[in-house]
């Protein structure tokens, strides 16, 4: 067990939060900034909460260098709600939508889009059970595209985009739920980015949407009020009661990122953490083997198998006894998965790497 009885938390989501953030929330839980109330009890119309809300937006804009051409919105319903909201708002009649298929979440997004228009597969790696990210030159678009949609990191299969397609004047929309803030990105390359908070941003219940303002002008308004991006933009995401505690924690996570050294430092740390585990896989002479092709490997979700199914079950059972949490692969693919998000400490990845080496030595 980790120091202070903290588990080695490799859950895919909701996932580890920075210990410093949890400790600060604990300190402020009963009396937030001298109000005599928890932040959960504050009115979302009051000045104290409004400062929390706007500070979270400002911190995200700072960390990702988001220009004034974009709105930053807080939406509920998770990434899965965005699968529907995107086509409802932007898939106009007579238009198509290009979906690049790299895993289960792009499949779900595509299925939702079919309810509202004509999406198609611009590229897919399903033929390999999603072991790789399609090459940019293999992606085929159509002139009728309203937008292009991709999933930047694939939690179940352990693959991640290293560079993104140039879609020209066609809006590029990305689901970045599982790798936002893990490395620098050029927001200007995207018309829209959305991300459920429960991986790198904070607790579950908040979804961040970064949306270019000119896209709002094309959005469908003949849909339910709470499914219109324009309503969120017009009301600073305060049209109805937002998940105030989740937004507070999101703001504190962003503050932690800033104090840690920003995206450059987190990138360095994430590369070091992932290398520890990938090295244990690659040096095992086949005892462990990865699902993702090396050129498409994710820094966030490291997916692998043990050479023998019985040994794999034993590996997971022994790992659990040693305090490792969340190492079972997704139920749809099995195997093992270590999710090394921003808040997962280096020490946890080092401990897992050492455990893998020791387990192999015992059973080779």
C-alpha positions as CSV (number, residue, x, y, z in Angstrom):
1,X,0.0,0.0,0.0
2,X,1.2,3.5,-0.8
3,X,2.3,6.0,1.7
4,X,-0.5,7.2,4.0
5,X,-2.7,4.2,3.1
6,X,-3.3,5.7,-0.4
7,X,-3.9,3.0,-3.0
8,X,-1.9,2.7,-6.2
9,X,-4.9,4.0,-8.2
10,X,-4.8,3.0,-11.9
11,X,-8.5,3.3,-12.4
12,X,-9.6,4.3,-15.9
13,X,-12.2,6.8,-14.6
14,X,-13.2,8.2,-12.3
15,X,-9.5,8.2,-11.7
16,X,-6.9,9.5,-9.3
17,X,-7.0,13.1,-8.2
18,X,-4.0,15.0,-6.9
19,X,-3.6,14.4,-3.2
20,X,-2.9,18.1,-2.6
21,X,-6.3,19.0,-4.2
22,X,-8.1,16.5,-2.0
23,X,-6.4,17.8,1.1
24,X,-7.3,21.4,0.2
25,X,-10.9,20.4,-0.4
26,X,-11.0,18.6,2.9
27,X,-9.7,21.7,4.7
28,X,-12.3,24.0,3.0
29,X,-15.2,21.6,3.1
30,X,-17.2,23.1,6.0
31,X,-16.2,26.7,5.7
32,X,-15.3,28.0,2.2
33,X,-13.5,31.3,2.3
34,X,-15.1,32.4,5.6
35,X,-18.7,32.0,4.3
36,X,-19.6,29.5,7.0
37,X,-20.8,27.2,4.2
38,X,-19.4,24.5,2.1
39,X,-18.8,25.4,-1.6
40,X,-21.6,22.8,-2.2
41,X,-24.0,25.0,-0.3
42,X,-23.2,28.3,-2.0
43,X,-25.7,29.9,-4.4
44,X,-24.5,29.6,-8.0
45,X,-25.9,33.1,-8.5
46,X,-23.7,34.5,-5.7
47,X,-20.4,36.4,-6.0
48,X,-18.4,33.8,-4.1
49,X,-19.3,30.9,-6.4
50,X,-19.1,33.1,-9.5
51,X,-15.4,33.8,-8.7
52,X,-14.8,30.1,-8.4
53,X,-16.5,29.5,-11.7
54,X,-14.7,32.2,-13.6
55,X,-11.4,31.3,-12.1
56,X,-11.7,27.8,-13.4
57,X,-12.4,29.1,-16.9
58,X,-9.4,31.5,-16.7
59,X,-7.0,28.8,-15.5
60,X,-8.0,26.5,-18.4
61,X,-7.6,29.3,-20.9
62,X,-4.2,30.0,-19.5
63,X,-3.0,26.4,-19.5
64,X,-4.1,25.7,-23.0
65,X,-3.5,29.2,-24.4
66,X,-7.2,29.4,-25.5
67,X,-7.8,32.6,-27.4
68,X,-10.9,34.9,-27.2
69,X,-12.1,33.2,-30.4
70,X,-13.3,30.4,-28.1
71,X,-15.9,29.8,-25.5
72,X,-15.2,27.6,-22.5
73,X,-18.4,25.9,-21.3
74,X,-19.3,23.6,-18.4
75,X,-21.9,21.0,-19.4
76,X,-23.3,18.0,-17.7
77,X,-24.0,14.5,-19.1
78,X,-20.4,13.4,-19.6
79,X,-18.7,12.8,-22.9
80,X,-21.6,10.6,-23.9
81,X,-24.0,13.5,-23.9
82,X,-21.6,15.3,-26.3
83,X,-22.0,12.3,-28.7
84,X,-25.6,13.5,-29.2
85,X,-25.1,17.3,-28.8
86,X,-22.5,17.6,-31.5
87,X,-24.7,16.2,-34.3
88,X,-27.8,17.9,-32.9
89,X,-26.1,21.2,-33.1
90,X,-23.9,20.9,-36.2
91,X,-25.0,18.1,-38.5
92,X,-27.2,20.1,-40.9
93,X,-29.7,18.5,-43.4
94,X,-27.9,17.5,-46.6
95,X,-24.5,17.4,-44.9
96,X,-22.3,14.5,-43.9
97,X,-20.1,14.0,-40.9
98,X,-16.7,12.3,-41.0
99,X,-16.0,10.0,-38.1
100,X,-12.5,8.5,-37.6
101,X,-13.0,5.2,-35.9
102,X,-10.3,4.3,-33.3
103,X,-12.3,2.5,-30.5
104,X,-15.4,2.0,-28.5
105,X,-16.0,5.7,-27.8
106,X,-15.8,6.7,-31.5
107,X,-18.3,3.9,-32.2
108,X,-20.7,5.3,-29.6
109,X,-20.3,8.8,-31.0
110,X,-20.9,7.5,-34.5
111,X,-24.1,5.6,-33.4
112,X,-25.5,8.7,-31.9
113,X,-24.8,10.8,-35.0
114,X,-26.7,8.3,-37.1
115,X,-29.9,9.4,-35.2
116,X,-29.6,12.9,-36.6
117,X,-28.0,12.7,-40.0
118,X,-25.5,11.0,-42.3
119,X,-22.2,10.2,-40.6
120,X,-19.6,7.9,-42.3
121,X,-16.3,6.3,-41.5
122,X,-13.5,8.5,-42.8
123,X,-11.0,5.9,-41.6
124,X,-11.0,3.0,-39.2
125,X,-8.6,0.6,-37.4
126,X,-11.4,-1.8,-36.3
127,X,-9.9,-4.5,-38.6
128,X,-7.1,-4.9,-36.1
129,X,-9.3,-4.6,-33.0
130,X,-8.2,-1.0,-32.8
131,X,-4.5,-1.6,-32.3
132,X,-3.4,1.5,-34.1
133,X,-4.3,5.1,-35.1
134,X,-5.0,5.4,-38.8
135,X,-2.3,7.1,-40.9
136,X,-3.2,10.7,-41.9
137,X,-2.9,9.9,-45.6
138,X,-5.4,7.1,-45.2
139,X,-8.2,9.4,-43.9
140,X,-10.7,10.2,-46.7
141,X,-13.1,13.2,-46.3
142,X,-16.0,14.3,-48.4
143,X,-16.9,17.8,-49.7
144,X,-20.3,17.6,-48.0
145,X,-18.7,17.3,-44.5
146,X,-20.2,19.5,-41.8
147,X,-17.4,18.4,-39.4
148,X,-14.8,15.8,-38.7
149,X,-14.9,13.9,-35.4
150,X,-12.1,12.0,-33.7
151,X,-11.3,10.6,-30.2
152,X,-7.8,11.7,-29.3
153,X,-7.0,8.9,-26.8
154,X,-8.7,5.5,-26.6
155,X,-8.9,4.3,-23.0
156,X,-10.0,0.7,-23.8
157,X,-7.5,-0.1,-26.4
158,X,-4.6,2.1,-25.3
159,X,-4.0,4.1,-28.4
160,X,-3.4,7.9,-28.8
161,X,-3.1,10.4,-31.6
162,X,0.4,11.9,-31.8
163,X,-0.6,14.4,-34.6
164,X,-4.0,15.4,-35.9
165,X,-5.4,15.7,-39.5
166,X,-5.6,19.0,-41.2
167,X,-9.2,19.4,-42.1
168,X,-8.9,22.8,-43.8
169,X,-12.1,24.8,-43.5
170,X,-14.1,21.9,-42.2
171,X,-14.5,22.0,-38.4
172,X,-12.4,19.4,-36.5
173,X,-14.1,18.2,-33.3
174,X,-12.2,16.1,-30.8
175,X,-13.3,14.1,-27.8
176,X,-10.3,14.6,-25.5
177,X,-11.9,13.1,-22.4
178,X,-8.9,10.9,-21.5
179,X,-5.9,12.9,-22.4
180,X,-6.7,16.6,-22.2
181,X,-4.0,18.5,-20.2
182,X,-1.6,15.5,-20.5
183,X,0.5,17.3,-23.1
184,X,0.4,20.6,-25.1
185,X,-2.0,20.9,-27.9
186,X,-2.7,23.6,-30.5
187,X,-6.4,24.5,-29.6
188,X,-6.5,26.6,-32.8
189,X,-6.4,23.4,-34.9
190,X,-9.8,22.5,-33.5
191,X,-13.3,24.0,-33.9
192,X,-14.3,22.2,-30.7
193,X,-12.8,20.1,-28.0
194,X,-14.9,18.3,-25.3
195,X,-13.7,16.3,-22.3
196,X,-15.4,14.6,-19.4
197,X,-13.6,15.8,-16.3
198,X,-13.1,12.4,-14.6
199,X,-9.7,11.5,-16.0
200,X,-7.4,14.6,-15.9
201,X,-9.6,17.5,-15.0
202,X,-11.4,16.6,-11.8
203,X,-14.3,14.5,-10.5
204,X,-17.1,13.0,-12.7
205,X,-20.1,15.2,-13.3
206,X,-18.5,18.1,-15.3
207,X,-17.8,18.1,-19.0
208,X,-15.6,20.9,-20.5
209,X,-16.4,22.2,-23.9
210,X,-14.0,24.5,-25.8
211,X,-15.9,25.8,-28.7
212,X,-14.9,28.3,-31.4
213,X,-17.4,31.2,-31.5
214,X,-18.0,31.2,-35.2
215,X,-19.3,27.6,-35.0
216,X,-22.1,28.8,-32.7
217,X,-23.4,30.9,-35.6
218,X,-24.1,27.7,-37.5
219,X,-25.6,25.8,-34.6
220,X,-29.2,24.4,-34.8
221,X,-31.5,26.2,-32.3
222,X,-34.5,24.1,-33.1
223,X,-33.5,21.6,-30.3
224,X,-34.2,21.4,-26.6
225,X,-32.8,24.4,-24.7
226,X,-30.3,22.5,-22.5
227,X,-28.8,20.8,-25.6
228,X,-27.9,24.1,-27.3
229,X,-24.3,25.2,-27.0
230,X,-25.5,28.8,-27.5
231,X,-27.5,28.7,-24.3
232,X,-24.4,27.8,-22.3
233,X,-22.3,30.4,-24.0
234,X,-24.9,33.2,-23.6
235,X,-25.2,32.4,-19.9
236,X,-21.6,31.6,-18.9
237,X,-22.8,28.0,-18.3
238,X,-25.1,29.3,-15.5
239,X,-28.4,28.9,-17.3
240,X,-29.4,26.3,-14.7
241,X,-27.6,25.1,-11.6
242,X,-24.2,23.8,-12.7
243,X,-22.3,21.0,-10.7
244,X,-20.7,23.6,-8.4
245,X,-18.6,21.3,-6.3
246,X,-17.2,19.5,-9.4
247,X,-16.3,22.9,-11.0
248,X,-14.6,24.0,-7.8
249,X,-12.5,20.8,-7.7
250,X,-11.8,21.2,-11.5
251,X,-10.5,24.7,-10.7
252,X,-8.3,23.3,-8.0
253,X,-6.9,20.6,-10.2
254,X,-6.0,23.3,-12.8
255,X,-4.3,25.3,-10.1
256,X,-2.3,22.2,-9.2
257,X,-1.3,21.8,-12.8
258,X,-0.1,25.4,-12.9
259,X,1.9,25.0,-9.6
260,X,3.3,21.7,-10.9
261,X,4.9,23.5,-13.9
262,X,2.2,23.4,-16.5
263,X,1.9,21.2,-19.5
264,X,5.6,21.0,-20.3
265,X,6.3,19.5,-16.9
266,X,3.3,17.2,-17.0
267,X,4.3,15.9,-20.4
268,X,7.8,15.0,-19.1
269,X,6.3,13.3,-16.1
270,X,3.8,11.4,-18.1
271,X,6.4,10.1,-20.6
272,X,8.6,9.0,-17.7
273,X,5.7,7.2,-16.0
274,X,4.5,5.4,-19.1
275,X,8.1,4.4,-20.0
276,X,8.5,2.5,-16.7
277,X,5.6,0.2,-17.6
278,X,6.2,-0.1,-21.3
279,X,9.8,-1.0,-20.6
280,X,8.7,-3.8,-18.3
281,X,6.5,-5.1,-21.1
282,X,9.1,-4.8,-23.9
283,X,11.9,-6.4,-21.8
284,X,9.8,-9.4,-20.8
285,X,10.5,-11.5,-24.0
286,X,6.8,-12.0,-24.6
287,X,5.8,-12.7,-21.0
288,X,3.8,-9.5,-21.2
289,X,2.7,-8.1,-24.6
290,X,0.9,-4.9,-25.4
291,X,-2.3,-4.4,-27.3
292,X,-1.5,-1.2,-29.1
293,X,1.1,-1.0,-31.8
294,X,4.2,0.8,-30.6
295,X,3.7,3.8,-32.8
296,X,0.2,4.4,-31.5
297,X,0.8,3.7,-27.8
298,X,-1.0,5.9,-25.3
299,X,0.7,7.6,-22.4
300,X,-2.5,7.6,-20.5
301,X,-3.8,4.0,-20.8
302,X,-1.3,1.2,-21.0
303,X,-3.0,-2.0,-22.2
304,X,-1.3,-5.4,-22.0
305,X,-1.8,-9.1,-21.6
306,X,0.1,-11.8,-19.7
307,X,1.2,-14.7,-21.9
308,X,-1.0,-17.3,-20.2
309,X,-4.7,-16.7,-19.2
310,X,-4.3,-18.5,-15.8
311,X,-1.2,-16.5,-15.1
312,X,-3.0,-13.3,-16.1
313,X,-5.7,-14.0,-13.5
314,X,-3.0,-14.7,-10.9
315,X,-1.2,-11.5,-11.8
316,X,-4.3,-9.4,-11.3
317,X,-5.1,-11.1,-8.0
318,X,-1.6,-10.7,-6.6
319,X,-1.5,-7.1,-7.8
320,X,-4.7,-6.3,-6.0
321,X,-3.3,-7.8,-2.7
322,X,-0.3,-5.5,-3.2
323,X,-2.5,-2.4,-3.3
324,X,-2.8,-1.9,-7.0
325,X,-6.3,-0.8,-8.0
326,X,-8.0,-0.8,-11.4
327,X,-5.6,-3.0,-13.4
328,X,-8.3,-5.1,-15.0
329,X,-8.7,-4.4,-18.6
330,X,-12.1,-3.2,-19.9
331,X,-14.7,-5.9,-19.8
332,X,-15.0,-5.8,-23.6
333,X,-11.4,-6.7,-24.3
334,X,-10.0,-8.2,-21.1
335,X,-6.4,-8.3,-20.1
336,X,-4.7,-5.6,-18.1
337,X,-4.8,-1.8,-18.2
338,X,-2.8,0.7,-16.2
339,X,-4.2,4.2,-16.5
340,X,-1.5,6.6,-15.7
341,X,-3.3,10.0,-15.7
342,X,-1.7,13.2,-14.6
343,X,-2.5,12.7,-10.9
344,X,-1.1,9.1,-10.8
345,X,2.3,9.6,-9.1
346,X,5.6,8.4,-10.5
347,X,6.0,6.2,-7.5
348,X,2.9,4.2,-8.3
349,X,4.1,3.5,-11.9
350,X,7.6,2.5,-10.6
351,X,6.0,0.2,-8.0
352,X,3.9,-1.4,-10.8
353,X,6.9,-1.8,-13.0
354,X,8.8,-3.5,-10.2
355,X,5.9,-5.8,-9.4
356,X,5.7,-6.8,-13.1
357,X,9.4,-7.7,-13.2
358,X,9.2,-9.6,-9.9
359,X,6.0,-11.5,-11.0
360,X,7.7,-12.5,-14.3
361,X,10.8,-13.7,-12.4
362,X,8.7,-16.0,-10.2
363,X,6.7,-17.5,-13.1
364,X,9.1,-17.7,-16.0
